[in-house]
Amino acid sequence: MRSWLLSLPLAAAIVAPAAAQQIQVEEFTLDNGMKFLLYPRTEEPNIIAAGWLAKVGSVNERPGITGISHFFEHMMFKGTNTIGTKEPEKDLEFRMKQKVVRDKILKITMNTQYPRWKAGEIDDPWDPANDTEELAQARGELNTLMEEHKKLIVKDEFDKVYTELGASQMNAFTSNDVTFYFISVPANKFELWAWMESDRLVDSVFREFYSERDVVHEERRLRTESTPTGIFQEQFDAMFWQSSPYSWPVIGWTSDLNSYTKEQAEEYFNIYYRPNNLVGVIVGDFKPAEIKPVIQQYFGRLSRGPVEPPPVVTLEMKQMAEQRMYAECDCQPQIEVRYKTVPFGHADTYPLGVMADVLNSRSGRLYKSMIEGKKIASQAQASAQQFFGAAKYAGSFSFEAETKGDAKPEQLEAAWYEELERLQKEPVSERELQKVKNQTVANQYRRLQNNFFIMVQLGLLENLGGWRHINEDSVKTQAVTADDVMRVANKYFGKTNRSVAIYTRIAGAASADEDAEFTKIKERVGPQMAGMIKKQLEQLAKETDLAKLKMAAEQMTQAVGSGQIPPNMVEGVKYMQQKLNDRIAELEKAGH
């Protein structure tokens, strides 16, 4: 897997949906059901942004296999019988031997370790320190097989084939609702892309199926367990969503990651990674008539799945009482107040988005009230989970803020309710409303100037409800009235519909330091962007994989050089670039 340092929330802030300018996409569907969105444009000569998505994410999982969608993202970069191994036959032999031993480990764990855990004999059935002699022996046998297997593996060959022929930006991500794979290739290498991508769908071998779990465990540790509020945010999500499958994390629960089998993985793959559940997106310098036969030749060989992907049927229950969570962390005191709202495509998506925009930015109400006025917050932001932050089956709206000085989270909460009451009782002025709409249109227009960003937008919107939203959303946003904003402020923001998380600093923990440069950046980019940057820097400080960091640096450089980042965000992104390069230099000096 190639994990963006720019996580999806920050990428969404930089790459907002662009719809001020209409674009015409040609739809092309193969007999096997795989759909392609083709958008030729010559503004970037000889470059094609190409991607494909599987309409599957953590929402399609169940307890027992949580995290398997994200795990597949890792698996899909491990190659095929053609790519990633020196000797395919021996490679298969090692995979089969590992499966036998792993199945033995799982059987012992379920039949011996779990009963020991239930009886209170051990505190963790998965901890090797608690292994029986038989289990320790099996675990050692598996480790030996995995080490021997490495001698046959050509590490990162999938990536190298692409980059040696001029491709760049190869990456993927998994969210609650989608798994998306993408790359930029020279126009004359489109057939290479079609062969490579169809080959890993036709001939994916799940190489390193067992050893890669350790990589995901480390990713979980870095992104969740080692961050000041990561574990608590995970707990808050589980509390917030009572019945929805959004309640578990995309990366999955640890015990599930340890336990799902090769058979379960193959069953999942045969449901969700078949052409009838896939969409290809091609944007750039090409002629549809020339690439359609290539698409047909390579992707046409995929066969439909034997079972259609089942619908997501479990709806979120109506919340009947306020929920509260109090946590202590090594962090600046902060608060989140979250409300259940609507899924993507609902008519109220648009007034909720406008409401968030009225509250955000340096000229927004939260900055003027809490940061500039009362001086109780160092940052404050509202998120409507619209567009790229949206979810297909449910929605939420959050207020998040961090204290300044000796202020308490309870003061931020009270200040939020004051701002909310204003929105519920007083119509937003036409001047304020129009300012937000003008800013939205300007930002949306800028996002249509780059192949890669357009490709990502089309794919995500197609998964959420249809690519045409890229042309429709701006019109619907412009139609929002002050009465609409007041209506949704009253409809969704009642006391019984809210969940509150309050974070206080652990006794004795030092106050969070903030360098002078970041303080200046925060003043320029606004609290919302500053909050996202801060979260990214927390991840950056713990990342030790130089390859990932260098890839993120390349992507960030391309984003800055493309001119597609809004002017008010450029300084923030450049600040992150500087910190990213500092981290790379630090690791190189340490000999990583």
PADO-736375 format. One record per residue (C-alpha): residue number from 1; x, y, z. Coordinates in steps of 0.001 Angstrom, whole numbers, m for minus. Layout:
BEGIN
  num       px       py       pz
  NUM        X        Y        Z
...
END
This chain:
BEGIN
  num       px       py       pz
    1        0        0        0
    2     1118     3540     m689
    3     m320     5651     2121
    4     m636     9365     1522
    5      874    11480     4237
    6    m1851    13864     3105
    7    m4756    11994     4614
    8    m8151    12052     2954
    9    m9555    14897     5126
   10    m6678    17215     4219
   11    m6716    16111      608
   12   m10421    16900      583
   13    m9737    20414     1809
   14    m7215    20932     m980
   15    m9167    19086    m3643
   16   m12734    20236    m3128
   17   m15365    19225    m5716
   18   m15254    21448    m8753
   19   m18478    22213   m10496
   20   m18523    25865   m11543
   21   m17479    24743   m15020
   22   m19438    21965   m16704
   23   m17485    18946   m17882
   24   m18675    16237   m20249
   25   m17760    12673   m19383
   26   m18295     9729   m21694
   27   m19530     6571   m20007
   28   m18318     3270   m21399
   29   m19508      m56   m19924
   30   m18086    m3477   m20775
   31   m20252    m6580   m21134
   32   m18940    m7838   m17776
   33   m20389    m4765   m16055
   34   m17230    m2726   m15477
   35   m17949      934   m16070
   36   m15435     3497   m17332
   37   m15616     7284   m17148
   38   m13624     8886   m19979
   39   m12762    12589   m19919
   40   m10274    13654   m22598
   41    m8525    17011   m22136
   42    m5328    18375   m23695
   43    m4407    21032   m21115
   44    m1683    18693   m19843
   45     m137    17230   m23010
   46      977    13587   m23044
   47     m276    12841   m19523
   48    m3143    10600   m18465
   49    m4469    10255   m14914
   50    m5911     6761   m14647
   51    m7583     4995   m11781
   52   m10102     2392   m10797
   53   m12188     1983    m7717
   54   m13914     m881    m5979
   55   m17213       97    m4432
   56   m16224    m1370    m1104
   57   m15011      m22     2218
   58   m15325     m728     5897
   59   m19098     m212     5711
   60   m19347    m3495     3768
   61   m17590    m5496     6481
   62   m18914    m7181     9605
   63   m17492    m8027    13045
   64   m14903   m10723    12537
   65   m13486    m9268     9309
   66   m13267    m5545    10087
   67   m10317    m3954     8295
   68   m10299    m6472     5442
   69   m11089    m3800     2816
   70    m8052    m1806     3886
   71    m5979    m4998     4005
   72    m6852    m5675      357
   73    m5427    m2287     m498
   74    m2098    m3612      765
   75    m2491    m6953    m1003
   76    m3153    m5405    m4409
   77      391    m4000    m4541
   78     2014    m7394    m3926
   79     1886    m8451    m7550
   80      752   m11482    m9517
   81     2268   m14690   m10853
   82     3978   m12471   m13438
   83     5092    m9565   m11251
   84     6622    m9748    m7776
   85     8291   m13162    m7785
   86    11370   m14843    m9240
   87     9802   m18307    m9403
   88     5982   m18498    m9559
   89     5749   m22230    m8825
   90     7933   m22077    m5708
   91     6143   m18892    m4699
   92     2835   m20775    m4722
   93     4399   m23626    m2753
   94     5506   m21239       m1
   95     2083   m19586      113
   96      382   m22969      554
   97     2792   m24068     3287
   98     2242   m20789     5148
   99    m1514   m21254     4936
  100    m1342   m24687     6541
  101      728   m23402     9461
  102    m1338   m20237     9851
  103    m4557   m22272     9960
  104    m2974   m24353    12734
  105    m2068   m21191    14678
  106    m5616   m19886    14311
  107    m7109   m23195    15484
  108    m4919   m23274    18590
  109    m5687   m19646    19355
  110    m9453   m20110    19070
  111    m9614   m23468    20863
  112    m6971   m22933    23548
  113    m5973   m19298    23953
  114    m9454   m17785    23871
  115   m10749   m20156    26588
  116    m7635   m19344    28665
  117    m8355   m15639    28207
  118   m12011   m16077    29187
  119   m10933   m17970    32301
  120    m8586   m15147    33278
  121    m5390   m17181    32854
  122    m3939   m14771    30281
  123    m4681   m11132    29454
  124    m4383   m11338    25656
  125    m4960   m14478    23549
  126    m2922   m13016    20671
  127      183   m11976    22621
  128     3118   m14333    21788
  129     4260   m13969    25402
  130     1218   m16089    26364
  131     1829   m18850    23785
  132     1630   m22497    24681
  133     4604   m24609    23624
  134     2677   m25939    20618
  135     1626   m22443    19561
  136     5134   m21020    19945
  137     6498   m23824    17793
  138     3917   m23183    15060
  139     4573   m19456    15164
  140     8306   m20100    14764
  141     7635   m22401    11809
  142     5537   m19711    10110
  143     8207   m17060    10666
  144    10830   m19347     9133
  145     8650   m19942     6060
  146     8020   m16220     5632
  147    11739   m15442     5835
  148    12568   m18118     3245
  149     9763   m16865     1033
  150    11316   m13386      964
  151    14213   m14774    m1120
  152    11773   m15373    m3991
  153     9952   m12052    m3714
  154    10900    m9120    m5922
  155    10053    m6292    m3541
  156     8004    m3391    m4964
  157     8299    m4704    m8518
  158     4793    m3489    m9326
  159     5875       47    m8470
  160     9217     m238   m10273
  161     7672    m1358   m13579
  162     5597     1807   m13604
  163     8187     4328   m12426
  164    10921     3073   m14744
  165     8591     3823   m17667
  166     7734     7353   m16533
  167     4632     6891   m14397
  168     4163     8785   m11134
  169     1750     9359    m8244
  170      879     5679    m7862
  171    m1222     5428    m4756
  172    m4387     4081    m3192
  173    m6636     4683     m218
  174    m9478     2973     1581
  175   m12320     4790     3300
  176   m15616     3792     4853
  177   m17231     3520     1425
  178   m14601     2986    m1284
  179   m11162     1639    m2186
  180    m9436     3685    m4912
  181    m6246     2924    m6899
  182    m4677     5527    m9204
  183    m1600     6740   m11070
  184     m440     9237   m13710
  185     1108     7691   m16827
  186     2601     9043   m20061
  187      m87     9006   m22752
  188     1845     6439   m24785
  189     1902     4046   m21801
  190    m1860     3684   m21426
  191    m1752       78   m22614
  192      810     m650   m19899
  193    m1668      672   m17317
  194    m4496    m1424   m18763
  195    m2372    m4589   m18662
  196     m932    m3965   m15177
  197    m4241    m3113   m13534
  198    m6294    m5834   m15199
  199    m3564    m8371   m14440
  200    m3678    m7724   m10720
  201    m7454    m8137   m10842
  202    m7329   m11344   m12896
  203    m4249   m12875   m11271
  204    m3907   m11423    m7781
  205    m2117   m13981    m5607
  206    m2361   m12377    m2121
  207     1397   m12685    m1694
  208     2658   m12019     1869
  209     m901   m12528     3136
  210      329   m13315     6646
  211     3448   m11163     6985
  212     1634    m8051     5733
  213     m551    m8084     8830
  214     2472    m6938    10801
  215     2729    m3947     8457
  216     m917    m3067     9057
  217     m479    m3466    12816
  218     2403     m983    12621
  219      293     1384    10545
  220    m2429     1175    13157
  221       93     1842    15899
  222     1476     4921    14139
  223    m1835     6393    13016
  224    m4051     5539    15955
  225    m2358     4154    19025
  226      661     6489    19028
  227    m1241     9733    18483
  228    m2529    11695    21489
  229    m6236    11280    20715
  230    m6316     8428    18159
  231    m7659     5686    20424
  232   m10218     8056    21929
  233   m11445     9192    18530
  234   m11926     5552    17622
  235   m13914     5042    20820
  236   m15948     8176    20130
  237   m16862     6887    16663
  238   m17976     3577    18165
  239   m20140     5459    20646
  240   m21522     7905    18093
  241   m22714     5277    15603
  242   m25112     3021    17478
  243   m26114      592    14708
  244   m24360     1769    11545
  245   m21298     m155    10270
  246   m19488     3198    10344
  247   m18923     2413    14027
  248   m15742      391    13435
  249   m12470     1866    12128
  250   m11400     1517     8505
  251    m8150     m119     9609
  252   m10152    m2657    11628
  253   m10114    m4042    15143
  254    m6868    m5744    16149
  255    m8388    m9162    16889
  256   m10114    m9231    13492
  257    m6926    m8284    11682
  258    m5250   m11253    13384
  259    m7946   m13776    12650
  260    m9500   m13635     9175
  261    m8515   m16474     6896
  262    m7416   m16861     3285
  263   m10813   m18412     2487
  264   m12638   m15401     3938
  265   m10389   m13068     1955
  266   m11003   m14926    m1294
  267   m14753   m14893     m701
  268   m14650   m11137      m71
  269   m12515   m10553    m3160
  270   m14895   m12553    m5360
  271   m17802   m10389    m4279
  272   m16319    m6894    m4262
  273   m13374    m7012    m6670
  274   m15320    m8281    m9662
  275   m15960    m6018   m12684
  276   m19636    m5505   m11857
  277   m18470    m3654    m8723
  278   m15588    m1703   m10295
  279   m15337     1667   m12037
  280   m12426     2926   m14140
  281   m11723     6662   m14490
  282    m9492     8034   m17276
  283    m8686    11758   m17559
  284    m6131    13400   m19845
  285    m4560    13438   m23280
  286    m6237    10610   m25184
  287    m8890     9919   m27794
  288   m11753     7723   m26576
  289   m11943     5845   m29860
  290    m8313     4791   m29461
  291    m8375     3634   m25840
  292   m11741     1850   m25846
  293   m10375    m1191   m27724
  294    m7456    m1327   m25267
  295    m9862    m1230   m22315
  296   m11966    m3931   m23931
  297    m8941    m6130   m24643
  298    m7591    m6117   m21087
  299   m10493    m5436   m18727
  300   m12949    m7389   m20847
  301   m11254   m10597   m19708
  302   m12481   m10081   m16136
  303   m15443   m12269   m15211
  304   m18445   m11144   m13211
  305   m18658   m12262    m9633
  306   m20757   m15329    m8801
  307   m22522   m13295    m6113
  308   m23723    m9702    m6453
  309   m22498    m7356    m3707
  310   m25209    m7313    m1041
  311   m26763    m3982      m83
  312   m25901    m2210     3148
  313   m29183    m2579     5008
  314   m28467    m1623     8630
  315   m29530     1987     9126
  316   m28437     4163    12015
  317   m30979     4227    14831
  318   m32438     7549    15875
  319   m30484     8913    18833
  320   m32758     9474    21831
  321   m30363    10951    24416
  322   m27221    13049    24555
  323   m23973    11075    24773
  324   m20772    12262    26464
  325   m17213    10976    26599
  326   m14466    12377    28833
  327   m10844    11491    28097
  328    m7420    12486    29399
  329    m4568    12716    26911
  330    m1134    14195    26407
  331    m2620    17020    24372
  332    m4019    20504    24485
  333    m7540    20449    26024
  334   m10105    20259    23241
  335   m13676    19343    22385
  336   m15783    17813    19653
  337   m19568    18156    19465
  338   m21007    15915    16764
  339   m24538    15554    15390
  340   m26173    12969    13141
  341   m27316    14512     9853
  342   m27820    13127     6318
  343   m26014    10905     3794
  344   m24514    12191      554
  345   m27077    13316    m2016
  346   m29750    14323      505
  347   m31189    17770     m238
  348   m30046    19066     3152
  349   m26397    18306     2274
  350   m26141    21723      662
  351   m27512    24024     3410
  352   m25457    22051     5959
  353   m22367    22695     3841
  354   m23147    26392     3597
  355   m23698    26506     7354
  356   m20222    25065     7898
  357   m18704    27595     5494
  358   m20381    30466     7340
  359   m18689    29263    10513
  360   m15229    28551     9060
  361   m12231    30564     7774
  362   m10649    33691     9232
  363   m13703    35723     8290
  364   m16069    33075     9665
  365   m18069    33232    12839
  366   m16013    30745    14873
  367   m12767    32651    14316
  368   m14335    36009    15095
  369   m16105    34728    18188
  370   m13768    32226    19847
  371   m10286    32992    18529
  372   m10330    36732    17896
  373   m13159    37718    20247
  374   m13246    35666    23446
  375    m9653    34439    22860
  376   m10497    31038    24321
  377    m9590    28915    21275
  378    m6381    28430    19341
  379    m8385    26816    16556
  380   m12039    26075    15869
  381   m13778    24540    12894
  382   m17035    23050    11686
  383   m17306    20061     9353
  384   m20458    19116     7488
  385   m18988    15893     6042
  386   m20143    17032     2620
  387   m18748    15911     m717
  388   m15406    14102     m206
  389   m15919    13883     3526
  390   m19402    12535     2983
  391   m20673     9025     3558
  392   m23090     7037     1415
  393   m25393     5784     4139
  394   m25344     8317     6982
  395   m23932    11739     7772
  396   m22655    13917    10586
  397   m21789    17513    11415
  398   m19001    18322    13879
  399   m17776    21303    15814
  400   m14156    20898    16960
  401   m12002    23351    18884
  402    m8802    23474    20915
  403    m8374    25688    23962
  404    m6023    28626    24248
  405    m4201    29544    27443
  406    m6120    28593    30566
  407    m9479    28221    28833
  408   m11490    25061    29474
  409   m13225    22821    26901
  410   m16514    23624    28629
  411   m16043    27291    27663
  412   m15633    26255    24035
  413   m18781    24158    24277
  414   m20780    27062    25692
  415   m19442    29389    22993
  416   m20449    26868    20328
  417   m24013    26735    21604
  418   m24142    30541    21436
  419   m23124    30482    17782
  420   m25554    27665    17067
  421   m28410    29579    18690
  422   m27655    32572    16475
  423   m27981    30357    13415
  424   m31228    28890    14736
  425   m32847    32251    15500
  426   m31317    34781    13089
  427   m31132    34422     9298
  428   m27624    34604     7859
  429   m27252    37980     6146
  430   m27378    38055     2345
  431   m23887    39573     2288
  432   m22485    36764     4436
  433   m24306    34146     2404
  434   m23116    35512     m915
  435   m19523    35771      295
  436   m19538    32064     1130
  437   m21102    31153    m2214
  438   m18608    33255    m4182
  439   m15725    31617    m2361
  440   m17156    28166    m3039
  441   m17505    28807    m6768
  442   m13976    30216    m7024
  443   m12511    27235    m5213
  444   m14540    24776    m7260
  445   m13407    26292   m10542
  446    m9738    25921    m9622
  447   m10187    22190    m9061
  448   m10946    21590   m12723
  449    m7467    22529   m13912
  450    m5587    19293   m13199
  451    m6036    15779   m14641
  452    m5206    14001   m11413
  453    m7558    16024    m9210
  454   m10410    15704   m11709
  455    m9902    11940   m11864
  456   m10072    11613    m8074
  457   m13201    13767    m7908
  458   m15007    11846   m10636
  459   m14214     8512    m9004
  460   m15272     9503    m5508
  461   m18454    11172    m6676
  462   m19349     8211    m8901
  463   m19064     5955    m5878
  464   m21094     8257    m3643
  465   m23975     8776    m6029
  466   m22861     9576    m9568
  467   m20139    11600   m11287
  468   m22665    14203   m12474
  469   m22570    15732    m9005
  470   m19370    17431   m10203
  471   m21604    19570   m12439
  472   m24636    19794   m10167
  473   m23327    20505    m6689
  474   m22294    24097    m7357
  475   m25741    24930    m8732
  476   m27421    23382    m5698
  477   m25094    25226    m3326
  478   m25894    28521    m5029
  479   m29603    27854    m4517
  480   m29287    27624     m710
  481   m31143    30414     1104
  482   m30805    31923     4560
  483   m34073    30183     5463
  484   m32573    26832     4426
  485   m29606    27362     6745
  486   m31884    28322     9636
  487   m34111    25323     8964
  488   m31282    22723     9108
  489   m29757    24464    12151
  490   m33020    23802    13963
  491   m33715    20353    12505
  492   m30470    18506    13255
  493   m28866    20289    16200
  494   m31036    19371    19170
  495   m29585    18251    22488
  496   m30717    14637    22152
  497   m29013    14357    18750
  498   m25566    15374    19917
  499   m22535    13496    21183
  500   m19772    15348    23012
  501   m16131    14375    23485
  502   m14100    16429    25965
  503   m10329    15965    26138
  504    m8341    17278    29090
  505    m4586    17139    29620
  506    m3226    14312    31752
  507    m2080    15620    35108
  508     1594    16486    34910
  509     1757    16504    31091
  510     3502    19509    29612
  511     1534    22097    27705
  512     1642    21537    23962
  513     4341    23672    22411
  514     3615    25548    19237
  515     6476    27133    17363
  516     6218    30754    16302
  517     6202    29828    12641
  518     3166    27591    13048
  519     1370    30329    14982
  520     1868    32650    12013
  521      761    29964     9574
  522    m2389    29350    11628
  523    m3287    33020    11445
  524    m2913    32968     7652
  525    m4600    29699     6716
  526    m7382    29760     9304
  527    m8307    27345    12081
  528    m9733    24569     9893
  529    m6635    24171     7737
  530    m4381    24663    10781
  531    m6115    21845    12617
  532    m5607    19502     9681
  533    m1948    20488     9377
  534    m1413    19840    13068
  535    m2851    16327    12806
  536     m641    15610     9796
  537     2448    16816    11672
  538     1634    14481    14572
  539     1678    11553    12110
  540     4801    12880    10423
  541     6770    12968    13679
  542     6165     9231    14165
  543     6686     8010    10591
  544     9961     6140     9989
  545     9403     4771     6468
  546    11634     6879     4204
  547    10017     5552     1028
  548     6571     6690     2160
  549     7890    10082     3237
  550     9714    10665      m41
  551     6635     9703    m2042
  552     4545    12120       13
  553     7170    14841     m588
  554     6998    14237    m4346
  555     3203    14398    m4343
  556     3218    17593    m2302
  557     5752    19214    m4626
  558     3591    18335    m7612
  559      507    19742    m5889
  560     2250    23044    m5120
  561     3792    23268    m8600
  562      482    22576   m10324
  563     m939    25893    m9149
  564    m4177    24161    m8143
  565    m3929    24791    m4406
  566    m6077    27749    m3299
  567    m3977    30834    m2459
  568    m5105    30812     1174
  569    m3775    27253     1588
  570     m426    27556     m202
  571     1509    28742     2856
  572      148    25891     4946
  573     1121    23275     2380
  574     4594    24791     1997
  575     5000    24697     5777
  576     4155    21002     5696
  577     6664    20537     2879
  578     9366    22055     5044
  579     8539    19803     7999
  580     8362    16777     5737
  581    11798    17490     4278
  582    13176    18054     7783
  583    11863    14648     8832
  584    13418    12967     5780
  585    16789    14613     6522
  586    16551    13554    10180
  587    15948     9907     9270
  588    18674     9864     6620
  589    21142    11272     9126
  590    20149     8541    11574
  591    20915     5928     8930
  592    17361     4759     8125
END
